[in-house]
Amino acid sequence: MKKNNYNVIGIMSGTSLDGVDLAHIQFQLDNTKWTFEILESETIGYSQSWINHLKSAVDYTEIELRTLNRDYTKLLASIISNFIEKHKIENLDAICSHGHTILHQPHNGFTLQIGNLPEIATLTNQTVVCDFRVQDVKLGGQGAPLVPIGDRILFSDYDYCMNLGGFSNVSFEQNGQRIAFDISPVNTVLNFYANQLGLKYDDKGGNSRTGIVNIDLLNELNSLEYYQLKFPKSLGFEFVKEVVLPMIERFTIAIEDKMRTFTEHLAYQTSLALPTKKGSLLITGGGAYNDFIIERIQSYLPEMEIIIPSAKILEFKEALIFALLGVLKLRGEINTLSSVTGAKMDHSAGEIYNP
């Protein structure tokens, strides 16, 4: 389906469990340049019951995961249908949905994003493009990160594009290739400790700011094997649950000290991840609202211009880019870069389901 204008909805659910991001987007192609406009956008929070399910699912049996996938697909379809009805959206070309990552083990040839069952097209009565990661893993790739092609197409004015969500990832051009990888956990860890303080998240980093860096813990975190690996590389919640949290929990220090130390760790790893320490760095994702994280990153990168964009781009950039990935799939064009994922070749990932 090749044309110059597309009317789509992009949908993303991240590992920080903030909820489902939905963005109604219109794309236009003029010669070879894509432009976009984010129209209606909304984040629909999960109920506590769903948050508990999604947190626990890493330990579910195969049968439990099948049931969860069916139930989540129905939930997601309902959220999408309500969004369409509420905003009176018509004449959609497609819904482009990431789903929600439960398991990500590319080294075992496996990744699972729930909410991508074919029934979602029937339930929403719309064409749905989804399940973008599985094909890449089958081609020997990491299945992540997938956002960098969108960074190249839509945000090429910036030297670096970084997302601070459940995990942080970065993308940039190097020797004519787009390079991207996950840097470290972010809100998967900080939210865990904020929850222990009775908070959903650490507002603007206020709690982390009051803590004291524990040098021994900081050194242990910085010596984790993942940081020595060369890209392509990516992280899943398993890494947090099995490696990072047990390491932090060995230290009998105040929760605020754990948060402060982890914030220092992620800021330091961010600085190491960027091959040059000058230029412009676009930061999006929920972590961009954490003033303390931004301050600590800036302290390690004093010559870097950090740009926090408008609220719509900050909050919905991933939904925007999965919308673009869906459009590229509809056009039969490359939407996944082997230079980023390590797959055997560039390819057009995702499944197209019709109602």
URURBEL-V766725 format. One record per residue. N is the residue number from 1. RES is the residue in three letters. PHI is phi as a letter, one per 20 degrees, with the letter a starting at -180 (none if undefined). OMEGA is omega in whole degrees, 0 to 359 (999 if undefined). Layout:
<<N;RES;PHI;OMEGA> <N;RES;PHI;OMEGA>>
//
This chain:
<<1;MET;none;183> <2;LYS;d;175> <3;LYS;b;185> <4;ASN;d;181> <5;ASN;c;179> <6;TYR;c;180> <7;ASN;d;189> <8;VAL;c;171> <9;ILE;d;175> <10;GLY;d;186> <11;ILE;c;181> <12;MET;b;170> <13;SER;c;186> <14;GLY;e;184> <15;THR;f;177> <16;SER;f;175> <17;LEU;m;176> <18;ASP;f;182> <19;GLY;p;180> <20;VAL;e;176> <21;ASP;e;177> <22;LEU;c;179> <23;ALA;c;175> <24;HIS;e;190> <25;ILE;c;171> <26;GLN;d;178> <27;PHE;d;174> <28;GLN;c;178> <29;LEU;d;179> <30;ASP;c;192> <31;ASN;l;179> <32;THR;d;185> <33;LYS;d;176> <34;TRP;e;170> <35;THR;c;183> <36;PHE;b;170> <37;GLU;c;174> <38;ILE;e;180> <39;LEU;e;178> <40;GLU;f;177> <41;SER;b;185> <42;GLU;a;171> <43;THR;d;179> <44;ILE;d;183> <45;GLY;f;176> <46;TYR;e;170> <47;SER;f;179> <48;GLN;f;178> <49;SER;f;180> <50;TRP;f;177> <51;ILE;g;179> <52;ASN;f;178> <53;HIS;g;186> <54;LEU;f;176> <55;LYS;f;186> <56;SER;e;192> <57;ALA;f;178> <58;VAL;f;180> <59;ASP;d;183> <60;TYR;f;172> <61;THR;f;180> <62;GLU;f;180> <63;ILE;f;178> <64;GLU;f;179> <65;LEU;f;178> <66;ARG;f;179> <67;THR;f;179> <68;LEU;f;181> <69;ASN;f;178> <70;ARG;f;182> <71;ASP;f;181> <72;TYR;f;177> <73;THR;f;177> <74;LYS;f;178> <75;LEU;f;182> <76;LEU;f;178> <77;ALA;f;179> <78;SER;f;179> <79;ILE;f;180> <80;ILE;f;181> <81;SER;f;178> <82;ASN;f;179> <83;PHE;f;179> <84;ILE;f;181> <85;GLU;f;182> <86;LYS;g;184> <87;HIS;e;177> <88;LYS;l;182> <89;ILE;e;183> <90;GLU;c;172> <91;ASN;l;178> <92;LEU;f;171> <93;ASP;f;181> <94;ALA;a;165> <95;ILE;d;184> <96;CYS;d;192> <97;SER;c;177> <98;HIS;f;190> <99;GLY;n;181> <100;HIS;c;182> <101;THR;f;176> <102;ILE;d;180> <103;LEU;c;177> <104;HIS;c;183> <105;GLN;c;183> <106;PRO;f;178> <107;HIS;f;175> <108;ASN;d;180> <109;GLY;m;188> <110;PHE;b;170> <111;THR;b;182> <112;LEU;c;170> <113;GLN;d;181> <114;ILE;e;181> <115;GLY;n;183> <116;ASN;d;179> <117;LEU;f;182> <118;PRO;g;182> <119;GLU;f;183> <120;ILE;f;178> <121;ALA;f;178> <122;THR;f;183> <123;LEU;f;180> <124;THR;e;185> <125;ASN;l;180> <126;GLN;c;168> <127;THR;f;182> <128;VAL;c;172> <129;VAL;d;187> <130;CYS;b;176> <131;ASP;l;188> <132;PHE;f;191> <133;ARG;e;190> <134;VAL;g;183> <135;GLN;f;181> <136;ASP;f;179> <137;VAL;f;177> <138;LYS;f;178> <139;LEU;e;176> <140;GLY;n;181> <141;GLY;e;178> <142;GLN;f;185> <143;GLY;m;184> <144;ALA;a;343> <145;PRO;f;182> <146;LEU;d;183> <147;VAL;f;188> <148;PRO;g;179> <149;ILE;f;175> <150;GLY;f;175> <151;ASP;g;181> <152;ARG;f;186> <153;ILE;f;189> <154;LEU;d;188> <155;PHE;c;184> <156;SER;f;179> <157;ASP;f;184> <158;TYR;d;178> <159;ASP;f;180> <160;TYR;c;172> <161;CYS;d;182> <162;MET;c;174> <163;ASN;d;176> <164;LEU;d;179> <165;GLY;c;173> <166;GLY;g;172> <167;PHE;c;174> <168;SER;d;173> <169;ASN;b;183> <170;VAL;c;173> <171;SER;b;182> <172;PHE;a;177> <173;GLU;e;177> <174;GLN;b;180> <175;ASN;l;176> <176;GLY;m;178> <177;GLN;d;172> <178;ARG;e;178> <179;ILE;d;178> <180;ALA;b;178> <181;PHE;a;173> <182;ASP;f;180> <183;ILE;e;184> <184;SER;a;169> <185;PRO;f;174> <186;VAL;c;186> <187;ASN;f;174> <188;THR;f;179> <189;VAL;e;184> <190;LEU;f;178> <191;ASN;f;178> <192;PHE;g;181> <193;TYR;f;174> <194;ALA;f;178> <195;ASN;g;179> <196;GLN;f;176> <197;LEU;e;180> <198;GLY;n;182> <199;LEU;d;176> <200;LYS;f;180> <201;TYR;b;182> <202;ASP;e;187> <203;ASP;g;179> <204;LYS;l;180> <205;GLY;m;184> <206;GLY;f;180> <207;ASN;f;178> <208;SER;g;184> <209;ARG;f;183> <210;THR;e;184> <211;GLY;e;180> <212;ILE;d;178> <213;VAL;f;174> <214;ASN;e;188> <215;ILE;f;180> <216;ASP;f;178> <217;LEU;f;179> <218;LEU;g;180> <219;ASN;f;178> <220;GLU;f;179> <221;LEU;f;182> <222;ASN;f;181> <223;SER;e;179> <224;LEU;g;186> <225;GLU;g;184> <226;TYR;g;185> <227;TYR;f;177> <228;GLN;e;182> <229;LEU;f;174> <230;LYS;e;176> <231;PHE;f;5> <232;PRO;f;177> <233;LYS;b;181> <234;SER;b;184> <235;LEU;d;173> <236;GLY;c;182> <237;PHE;f;177> <238;GLU;g;180> <239;PHE;f;179> <240;VAL;f;186> <241;LYS;f;188> <242;GLU;e;186> <243;VAL;d;191> <244;VAL;f;183> <245;LEU;f;176> <246;PRO;g;178> <247;MET;f;181> <248;ILE;f;185> <249;GLU;f;176> <250;ARG;f;182> <251;PHE;e;179> <252;THR;e;179> <253;ILE;c;181> <254;ALA;f;179> <255;ILE;g;180> <256;GLU;f;178> <257;ASP;f;176> <258;LYS;f;180> <259;MET;f;180> <260;ARG;f;181> <261;THR;f;181> <262;PHE;f;177> <263;THR;f;178> <264;GLU;f;179> <265;HIS;f;184> <266;LEU;f;177> <267;ALA;f;179> <268;TYR;f;179> <269;GLN;f;176> <270;THR;f;181> <271;SER;f;179> <272;LEU;f;186> <273;ALA;f;184> <274;LEU;e;185> <275;PRO;f;172> <276;THR;c;189> <277;LYS;d;178> <278;LYS;c;177> <279;GLY;o;182> <280;SER;c;183> <281;LEU;c;176> <282;LEU;e;180> <283;ILE;d;178> <284;THR;c;181> <285;GLY;n;184> <286;GLY;g;180> <287;GLY;f;178> <288;ALA;f;176> <289;TYR;e;180> <290;ASN;e;185> <291;ASP;g;184> <292;PHE;f;176> <293;ILE;g;181> <294;ILE;f;179> <295;GLU;f;182> <296;ARG;f;175> <297;ILE;f;180> <298;GLN;f;181> <299;SER;f;178> <300;TYR;e;181> <301;LEU;c;187> <302;PRO;f;182> <303;GLU;e;180> <304;MET;e;173> <305;GLU;e;179> <306;ILE;e;181> <307;ILE;d;172> <308;ILE;d;187> <309;PRO;e;177> <310;SER;g;184> <311;ALA;g;182> <312;LYS;f;179> <313;ILE;f;180> <314;LEU;g;187> <315;GLU;e;190> <316;PHE;c;181> <317;LYS;f;180> <318;GLU;f;175> <319;ALA;f;177> <320;LEU;g;185> <321;ILE;f;174> <322;PHE;f;172> <323;ALA;f;178> <324;LEU;f;178> <325;LEU;g;178> <326;GLY;f;179> <327;VAL;f;179> <328;LEU;f;177> <329;LYS;f;178> <330;LEU;g;181> <331;ARG;e;182> <332;GLY;m;183> <333;GLU;d;181> <334;ILE;g;176> <335;ASN;c;179> <336;THR;c;186> <337;LEU;d;180> <338;SER;f;178> <339;SER;f;181> <340;VAL;e;188> <341;THR;e;184> <342;GLY;n;178> <343;ALA;f;183> <344;LYS;f;183> <345;MET;a;169> <346;ASP;f;181> <347;HIS;b;179> <348;SER;d;189> <349;ALA;e;175> <350;GLY;o;176> <351;GLU;d;176> <352;ILE;d;178> <353;TYR;d;177> <354;ASN;d;182> <355;PRO;f;999>>
//
